[in-house]
Amino acid sequence: RLTQSHTGLYLAQVTVDCLKRFGLEKKLHTLTMDNASNCDATADHLVTLIDGFRGKMSRSRCFPHTVNLIAKVCVSVYFCSLTS
């Protein structure tokens, strides 16, 4: 459970703790994250916490999340109230 503000540093530390708990810290190649700015910061911090992690080059943006955001905007047009 996350107990602090979701800053990039905090998310990186929690990610590393979880990976270490399962012995996976040397197996991390790519992270798939949404498009929030703190995800860029998380990737930047992971460079210093995990050997071989390449930061933003190792970050994959979640395509389904992007499609979902686009769909919400398109559908919202049909549900907005008309103002005079």
C-alpha positions in Angstrom: 0.0 0.0 0.0 1.3 3.4 -0.9 1.5 5.7 2.1 3.0 8.9 0.7 2.4 11.4 -2.1 3.1 9.7 -5.4 6.3 11.5 -6.3 8.7 10.0 -8.8 11.3 9.3 -6.0 8.8 7.6 -3.8 7.4 5.4 -6.6 10.9 4.4 -7.6 11.8 3.4 -4.1 8.6 1.4 -3.6 9.2 -0.3 -7.0 12.7 -1.2 -6.1 11.6 -2.6 -2.7 9.0 -4.7 -4.4 11.4 -6.0 -7.1 14.0 -6.9 -4.4 11.4 -8.7 -2.3 10.8 -11.1 -5.2 14.4 -11.2 -6.4 13.6 -9.4 -9.7 15.8 -6.2 -9.4 18.3 -7.6 -11.9 15.6 -8.7 -14.4 13.9 -5.4 -15.0 14.1 -4.3 -18.6 11.1 -2.2 -19.3 8.3 -0.6 -17.2 4.9 0.2 -18.7 3.3 3.2 -17.0 0.6 5.7 -17.8 1.3 9.2 -19.0 1.5 11.0 -15.7 4.5 13.2 -15.2 5.6 11.5 -12.1 6.1 8.3 -14.2 8.9 10.2 -16.1 10.5 11.1 -12.7 10.1 7.5 -11.5 12.0 6.3 -14.6 14.7 8.9 -13.9 15.2 7.8 -10.3 15.2 4.1 -11.2 18.5 4.8 -13.2 20.3 5.4 -9.9 18.6 2.6 -8.0 18.8 -0.3 -10.5 21.9 -1.2 -12.4 21.3 -1.3 -16.1 18.0 0.5 -16.1 18.1 3.1 -18.9 15.5 5.6 -17.5 13.0 7.0 -20.0 14.4 4.8 -22.7 13.3 1.8 -20.7 9.8 3.3 -20.1 6.9 2.2 -22.2 3.8 4.2 -22.2 0.5 2.3 -21.9 -1.2 2.4 -25.3 -4.6 1.1 -24.0 -4.5 4.0 -21.4 -3.9 6.5 -24.2 -6.7 5.0 -26.3 -9.0 5.2 -23.2 -8.3 8.9 -22.7 -9.0 9.6 -26.3 -12.3 7.6 -26.2 -13.4 9.5 -23.1 -13.0 12.8 -24.9 -14.8 11.6 -27.9 -17.7 10.2 -25.9 -18.0 13.2 -23.7 -19.2 15.3 -26.7 -22.4 13.3 -26.6 -23.0 13.9 -22.9 -22.1 17.5 -22.4 -25.0 19.8 -21.6 -26.0 22.5 -24.1 -25.8 26.0 -22.8 -27.5 29.0 -24.3 
